[in-house]
Amino acid sequence: MNTDLLQMVDAGGCSAKLSPRQLDEILKYLPLPDDPNILVDIDTHDDAGVYRVNDDLALVFTTDFFPPVCSDPYEFGQIAAANSISDVYAMGGDPVVALNLMMFPASKLPIEVFAEILKGGSDMAAEAGLRIIGGHTIDDFPPKYGLAVVGYVHPQKIITNAGARPGDSLILTKPLGTGIILAGQKLGLSSAEDVSAAKSIMKQLNRSGADIMRKNNIKGATDITGYGLAGHALKMARASHVTINLNMKEVPLIGNTYRLADEGCIPGASFRNLDFGEPDTFFGDKMDYNLKMIAFDAQTSGGLLICVPSGAEKKIVSELRNAGLASSSIIGYVTEFNKQYLHLNDA
């Protein structure tokens, strides 16, 4: 019996998400409840929903699950859990409790694989200080795993994707390239070193980034997942009614990401993301094609994109690097809205 999870999927991790253009169309049909205690809903396509319990406590709700992004079931569980928890961190919250979400083909995989996926998720949740208190399983192929997570946040200290302000600098806390490297792995093009680095980055919690955002009273951020850096930056720009300017030459990349893109190893999700973002994006003169596609590369359990008031960016980058987010870099800035929501350059 083949237990290599990666061989069971065409698109794993956040690359399996519905295209952002299709999601925009679907959300038009979802009615928004009228409740003054709903502090963040789907209106701005933020990372999670937030509901106020009282003047000092709000609940952050999020869920995420996806097909395997790697071969090993334990690592798959770790990555899926880290990715699910990330949305709480992106909004400045502390994850508290979660439920497992498991779709598992009982007739195609031994039960030991099921157990290893859950163990990976449980160990990652424990690292985050999160308690998994139950869950739900259905029989389905290919396997899929994730969490439904509830966190705590103070109602006055919520960090949202609508918090970008003109004059802010933009800091990215993890390098890009997981989508391209994992696609290259399936084609036999990615090196073992690059695959190992990508998995290590995906297993890294955004906890320290959230701690530093709270310490510095950050108001605007998002995490970078299935819609790529450019797609999530675009959603932030729309929510904040600003223009976000990104310099792709300053964006950190994992290993040989650029070379793999240059060799044509660009997954389908990147093109779906580009289709969504292109109408609202200004591309600089002679924009490097590979860097453009890397900007739209679907990330799994990516880093935080943080809006930092001008003058504080170097200090916060130093704090992030000292906290273990070694690739943290200033990659752009925010201006008043200028014709298009996203400006993408490579100079």
Secondary structure as GFF3:
##gff-version 3
##sequence-region A 1 347
A	DSSP	three_ten_helix	5	8	.	.	.	ID=ss1
A	DSSP	three_ten_helix	13	16	.	.	.	ID=ss2
A	DSSP	alpha_helix	20	27	.	.	.	ID=ss3
A	DSSP	beta_strand	38	40	.	.	.	ID=ss4
A	DSSP	three_ten_helix	42	44	.	.	.	ID=ss5
A	DSSP	beta_strand	49	54	.	.	.	ID=ss6
A	DSSP	beta_strand	57	66	.	.	.	ID=ss7
A	DSSP	alpha_helix	73	90	.	.	.	ID=ss8
A	DSSP	beta_strand	94	103	.	.	.	ID=ss9
A	DSSP	alpha_helix	111	127	.	.	.	ID=ss10
A	DSSP	beta_strand	131	138	.	.	.	ID=ss11
A	DSSP	beta_strand	144	153	.	.	.	ID=ss12
A	DSSP	beta_strand	169	172	.	.	.	ID=ss13
A	DSSP	alpha_helix	178	186	.	.	.	ID=ss14
A	DSSP	alpha_helix	192	202	.	.	.	ID=ss15
A	DSSP	alpha_helix	207	215	.	.	.	ID=ss16
A	DSSP	beta_strand	220	223	.	.	.	ID=ss17
A	DSSP	alpha_helix	228	240	.	.	.	ID=ss18
A	DSSP	beta_strand	242	247	.	.	.	ID=ss19
A	DSSP	three_ten_helix	248	250	.	.	.	ID=ss20
A	DSSP	alpha_helix	257	262	.	.	.	ID=ss21
A	DSSP	alpha_helix	268	277	.	.	.	ID=ss22
A	DSSP	three_ten_helix	278	280	.	.	.	ID=ss23
A	DSSP	beta_strand	281	283	.	.	.	ID=ss24
A	DSSP	alpha_helix	289	295	.	.	.	ID=ss25
A	DSSP	beta_strand	304	308	.	.	.	ID=ss26
A	DSSP	alpha_helix	313	322	.	.	.	ID=ss27
A	DSSP	beta_strand	329	336	.	.	.	ID=ss28
A	DSSP	beta_strand	342	345	.	.	.	ID=ss29
###
